[in-house]
Amino acid sequence: MKKEKEKKQKKQRRNLQLKENIYNSPYLILILLTSLAVMVCSDEIGFGAIPEQAQIFVWDAYAKMPGKQDAAMASSEPAPEIGEDVNEVHTIQEDARQEDSMTDLEGETENAGICKEENDDILNDSGLPADDADAENAENTEEMPKGTTDFLYYEPVQIDSPYYKDAGKIALTTTYPYTKENISYFNDAAFLGDSRTLGISDYAGLEEADFYCDSGMMIFKLLEEEITYQKTGNKVDLTQVLQEKRYRKIYIMLGMNELGYGNTEMYLKKYREVLEKIREWQPGAVVYVMANLHVSREKNNFESEFNNININDKNAAAASLANGTDIFYLDANPLFTDEEGFLNAELTFDGVHLYAQHYDVWREFLLEHAVEVQDDVQEKGTEAYLENGQDENV
């Protein structure tokens, strides 16, 4: 009798649980359908954003784990005097650097890194008659030369990393008829970046330029978090600054703190979004995308993501955004690296940052790569960009 009673009670409990599940099902289904409707209709969240948002969440959580943040990039101490040389360590790039270069990139696709802009289409879209458009196009072509961003190619090595791959190419400074300017060129310039840009602010003697930079700054944070305005030491909202204050030149150098955060595709996508915003808020400004400097042989570490192949991957991605008209890629690495591409150990105190006395070389490099574009030509280029969307290969 006792067993039959327990069996009966057990059956009653199962029936009761089944009824509860049936009773709650409509509410669960309603919640699910409502959530899907919100994601589809919302301007900020959609089905396509779910994988990316999930990936960013995972990367962010992983980057905050103890030991995952690079201490060298977080340092903001003043550069010390020259110290001892570092020991040499083998790198994969020794063979990669020896491959033949390919510099003739006419007609290449987006991966070749030359961003094309069809002047005839832009002028015709403006509503001018065909003859007038051709004449104005010829005039503008003479006034505003077009630069190209080329690459040195080599056979890539296989990389087993979620953060990057071997791009198989090294980005070169955009070819352009630059002018050499004096220090006043930076009077209306803004520099955006991380601890290396902070070094330029402290030691390059560019007192008139505005520097917005912090140790640990990333392209993902640049327009999302407050950043330090170095002239006052106060934190500012860069999105507000760029909409209220006009600059004629904007220098950006970000990518070192992204070496172990997300991957190169995410980095490129965010960099493109940032450039689009800057061009919208600063019409007529020349934007310089600055290459991230390599690290020393001692610091180059293939057991982690902190190495020069990863840096080259990020640099090549950023360089692909240069269009040769108002966005230019500048690579100062040849000034500071040895024949194997490592940051010269005699020039750095930690394998990542330069000694203070070497920033004047960087300043002269920037002065020798100055672009001056007439206001009316620059305004037309920006208006065309905003009307027709980004350039074909950007």
C-alpha positions in Angstrom: 0.0 0.0 0.0 2.8 2.4 0.9 4.5 1.8 -2.4 1.3 2.4 -4.4 0.7 5.6 -2.5 4.2 6.9 -3.2 3.9 5.9 -6.8 0.6 7.8 -7.0 2.1 10.9 -5.4 5.0 10.9 -7.8 2.6 10.7 -10.7 0.6 13.6 -9.4 3.8 15.7 -9.0 4.7 15.0 -12.6 1.2 15.9 -13.8 1.4 19.1 -11.8 4.8 20.0 -13.2 3.5 19.4 -16.7 0.6 21.6 -16.2 2.9 24.4 -14.9 5.1 24.1 -17.9 2.1 24.3 -20.2 0.7 27.2 -18.3 4.0 29.2 -18.5 4.8 28.3 -22.1 2.7 31.2 -23.7 4.6 33.7 -21.5 8.0 32.3 -22.5 7.0 32.3 -26.2 5.7 35.9 -25.9 9.0 37.1 -24.3 11.0 35.3 -27.0 9.0 36.9 -29.8 9.1 40.3 -28.2 12.9 40.1 -27.9 13.3 39.1 -31.5 11.0 41.9 -32.6 13.1 44.5 -30.6 16.3 43.2 -32.1 14.9 43.5 -35.7 13.3 46.9 -35.3 16.0 48.6 -33.2 18.5 50.9 -34.9 21.3 49.6 -32.8 20.7 45.9 -32.5 20.0 43.4 -35.3 20.6 39.8 -36.2 23.9 40.8 -37.9 25.1 42.5 -34.7 24.6 39.5 -32.4 27.8 37.6 -33.3 30.0 40.7 -33.3 28.6 42.0 -30.0 29.1 38.5 -28.5 32.7 38.4 -29.8 33.5 41.9 -28.5 32.1 40.9 -25.1 34.3 37.8 -25.0 37.4 39.7 -26.1 36.7 42.4 -23.5 36.3 39.9 -20.7 39.4 38.0 -21.8 41.5 41.2 -22.0 40.5 42.1 -18.4 41.7 38.8 -17.0 44.8 39.0 -14.8 48.1 39.0 -16.8 46.4 39.6 -20.2 47.1 43.4 -20.3 50.5 44.4 -21.5 52.4 46.2 -18.8 54.8 47.9 -21.3 52.0 49.6 -23.2 50.4 50.8 -20.0 53.5 52.6 -18.8 53.4 56.4 -18.9 56.7 57.2 -17.1 59.0 59.7 -18.7 61.6 58.2 -21.1 64.9 57.5 -19.2 68.4 57.9 -20.5 70.0 55.4 -22.8 70.5 52.1 -21.1 72.1 48.7 -21.9 71.5 46.8 -25.1 69.0 43.9 -25.1 69.7 40.3 -26.0 68.8 38.9 -29.4 66.0 36.5 -30.0 65.1 34.6 -33.2 62.0 35.8 -35.1 60.0 34.4 -38.0 60.4 37.8 -39.8 64.0 37.2 -40.6 63.1 35.1 -43.7 60.0 37.1 -44.5 61.9 40.3 -44.9 64.1 38.7 -47.6 61.2 38.1 -50.1 61.0 40.1 -53.3 58.9 43.2 -53.3 55.9 44.0 -55.5 55.4 47.7 -55.8 53.4 47.9 -59.0 49.9 47.7 -57.7 47.8 49.3 -60.5 44.4 47.7 -60.9 44.7 45.6 -57.7 41.7 44.9 -55.4 41.0 46.2 -51.9 43.7 43.9 -50.5 46.3 45.8 -52.6 45.6 48.8 -50.4 45.1 51.5 -53.1 41.9 53.3 -52.4 40.4 54.5 -55.7 38.2 57.6 -56.2 36.6 58.2 -59.6 36.7 62.0 -60.1 34.6 61.9 -63.2 31.7 60.1 -61.5 31.8 62.6 -58.6 31.8 65.6 -60.8 29.0 64.3 -63.0 26.9 63.5 -60.0 27.2 67.2 -59.0 24.9 68.0 -62.0 27.4 69.8 -64.2 27.2 69.3 -67.9 29.6 66.6 -69.2 32.0 69.1 -70.9 32.2 71.4 -67.8 32.6 68.4 -65.6 35.5 67.1 -67.7 37.1 70.6 -67.6 36.7 71.0 -63.9 38.0 67.4 -63.3 41.2 68.2 -65.3 41.7 71.4 -63.3 41.2 69.6 -60.0 43.5 66.8 -61.1 46.2 69.3 -61.6 45.5 71.1 -58.3 45.1 68.0 -56.2 47.5 65.1 -57.0 46.5 61.6 -56.1 48.7 59.6 -53.8 49.0 55.8 -53.7 49.7 53.5 -50.8 51.8 50.5 -51.8 53.1 47.4 -50.1 56.1 45.1 -50.0 54.9 41.5 -50.4 56.5 38.3 -49.0 55.4 34.8 -48.5 53.4 34.7 -45.2 53.9 32.2 -42.5 51.2 30.2 -40.9 49.9 31.8 -37.7 47.7 30.0 -35.2 46.2 32.9 -33.3 42.6 34.3 -32.9 44.0 37.8 -32.9 45.9 38.1 -36.2 47.4 36.5 -39.2 50.5 37.1 -41.2 49.3 39.7 -43.8 52.2 38.8 -46.2 52.8 42.4 -46.9 54.3 45.5 -45.3 52.6 48.9 -45.8 54.7 51.7 -47.1 54.2 55.5 -46.7 51.7 56.9 -49.2 53.6 58.1 -52.3 52.7 61.8 -52.8 54.5 65.1 -53.6 54.8 66.1 -50.0 56.1 69.5 -49.0 58.5 70.3 -46.2 57.0 72.6 -43.6 58.2 74.4 -40.5 56.9 73.9 -37.0 54.0 76.3 -37.5 52.4 73.6 -39.7 51.2 71.9 -36.5 49.4 75.0 -35.1 46.1 73.7 -36.3 46.9 70.0 -35.8 45.4 67.4 -33.5 47.2 64.1 -32.5 45.1 61.2 -31.3 46.7 58.1 -29.8 48.2 56.0 -27.0 51.4 56.1 -25.0 53.6 56.5 -28.1 51.6 59.6 -29.1 52.1 60.7 -25.5 55.8 60.5 -26.1 55.5 62.8 -29.2 53.6 65.2 -27.0 56.2 65.2 -24.3 59.4 65.2 -26.3 58.9 66.2 -30.0 58.6 70.0 -29.3 55.2 70.4 -30.9 53.8 72.8 -28.3 51.2 74.4 -30.5 49.5 71.1 -31.5 46.7 69.6 -29.5 47.3 66.1 -28.2 44.5 63.8 -27.1 46.1 60.6 -25.9 46.4 58.2 -23.0 48.4 55.1 -22.2 46.3 52.1 -23.1 44.1 54.0 -25.5 42.5 51.9 -28.3 40.6 52.6 -31.5 37.6 50.9 -29.8 37.7 53.5 -27.0 38.7 56.6 -28.9 35.2 58.0 -29.5 33.5 55.9 -26.7 35.4 57.1 -23.6 36.9 60.3 -22.3 40.5 61.0 -23.2 43.1 63.3 -21.7 43.7 66.7 -23.4 47.4 67.1 -22.7 47.5 70.9 -22.6 45.3 70.9 -19.5 45.5 67.4 -18.2 41.7 67.3 -18.1 39.6 64.4 -19.5 37.4 65.5 -22.5 34.8 64.0 -24.8 36.6 63.7 -28.1 33.3 63.4 -30.1 32.3 66.8 -28.7 35.7 68.4 -29.3 35.9 67.3 -32.9 32.4 68.7 -33.6 33.2 72.1 -31.9 36.8 72.8 -32.8 38.2 72.9 -36.3 41.5 71.3 -37.2 43.3 71.3 -40.6 45.5 68.2 -39.8 44.6 65.2 -37.7 47.2 62.5 -36.9 46.1 59.1 -35.6 48.3 56.3 -34.2 46.5 53.4 -32.6 46.9 49.6 -32.7 49.4 48.5 -30.1 46.9 47.9 -27.3 44.7 46.1 -29.9 47.3 43.4 -30.5 45.6 41.2 -28.0 42.1 42.6 -28.2 39.6 41.4 -30.8 41.2 40.6 -34.2 42.5 42.6 -37.2 39.1 42.5 -39.0 37.4 44.1 -36.0 40.3 46.6 -35.8 39.9 47.6 -39.4 36.1 47.9 -39.2 36.3 50.2 -36.1 39.1 52.3 -37.7 37.0 52.8 -40.8 34.1 54.0 -38.6 36.3 56.4 -36.7 37.6 57.9 -39.9 34.1 58.3 -41.3 33.1 60.3 -38.2 36.3 62.4 -38.3 35.7 63.3 -42.0 32.1 64.2 -41.1 33.0 66.4 -38.2 36.2 67.9 -39.7 35.4 68.6 -43.4 38.6 69.7 -45.2 41.0 68.3 -42.7 44.0 66.1 -43.9 44.1 62.9 -41.9 47.4 61.1 -41.3 47.1 57.4 -40.4 50.4 56.8 -38.6 52.0 53.3 -38.5 52.6 51.7 -35.2 56.3 51.3 -34.5 57.7 47.8 -34.3 59.1 46.4 -31.1 62.6 45.3 -30.3 64.0 41.8 -30.9 63.8 41.1 -27.2 60.2 42.3 -26.9 59.1 40.4 -30.0 57.2 37.4 -28.6 55.6 34.7 -30.8 54.3 32.9 -27.7 51.9 35.8 -27.3 50.2 38.3 -29.6 52.9 41.0 -28.9 55.1 40.7 -32.0 55.9 42.5 -35.2 54.0 40.3 -37.5 50.8 41.2 -35.6 51.9 44.9 -35.7 52.4 44.6 -39.5 48.9 43.0 -39.8 47.4 46.0 -38.0 49.5 48.5 -40.0 48.5 46.9 -43.3 44.8 47.1 -42.4 45.1 50.8 -41.4 47.1 51.6 -44.5 44.3 50.2 -46.7 42.1 53.2 -45.5 44.4 55.8 -47.1 42.9 57.3 -50.2 45.8 59.6 -51.3 43.6 62.7 -51.3 42.8 63.6 -47.7 43.8 60.4 -45.9 47.5 59.4 -46.0 49.5 56.6 -44.4 52.9 57.5 -42.8 55.3 54.8 -41.7 58.3 56.1 -39.6 59.5 52.6 -38.9 62.5 52.8 -41.3 63.9 55.6 -39.1 64.0 53.5 -36.0 64.3 49.8 -37.0 67.3 47.7 -37.9 67.8 45.8 -41.2 65.6 42.9 -39.8 62.7 45.2 -38.9 63.2 45.2 -35.2 63.0 48.5 -33.2 66.7 49.3 -32.7 67.7 48.4 -29.1 69.9 51.5 -28.8 66.9 53.7 -29.3 64.5 52.3 -26.8 64.4 51.8 -23.0 61.8 49.1 -22.9 61.7 47.6 -26.4 58.5 49.5 -27.1 59.0 53.3 -26.5 61.7 55.6 -27.7 64.2 57.5 -25.6 63.2 61.1 -25.2 66.1 62.4 -27.4 64.9 60.5 -30.5 61.5 62.1 -30.9 63.0 65.0 -32.8 63.7 62.6 -35.7 60.0 61.7 -35.7 59.1 65.4 -35.8 61.3 66.0 -38.8 59.8 63.0 -40.6 56.3 64.5 -40.1 57.5 68.0 -41.2 58.9 66.4 -44.4 55.6 64.7 -45.1 53.2 67.6 -45.1 50.2 67.9 -47.4 48.7 71.2 -48.2 45.3 71.2 -50.1 43.3 74.3 -51.0 40.2 74.8 -49.0 37.8 74.7 -51.9 39.3 71.5 -53.3 39.2 69.8 -49.8 35.6 70.9 -49.2 34.6 69.4 -52.6 36.3 66.1 -51.8 34.6 65.9 -48.4 31.2 66.8 -49.8 31.6 64.1 -52.5 32.5 61.6 -49.8 29.5 62.4 -47.7 27.1 62.4 -50.6 28.3 59.2 -52.4 29.6 57.1 -49.4 33.1 56.0 -48.8 35.6 55.4 -51.5 35.4 52.2 -53.5 38.2 50.3 -51.8 38.0 51.8 -48.3 
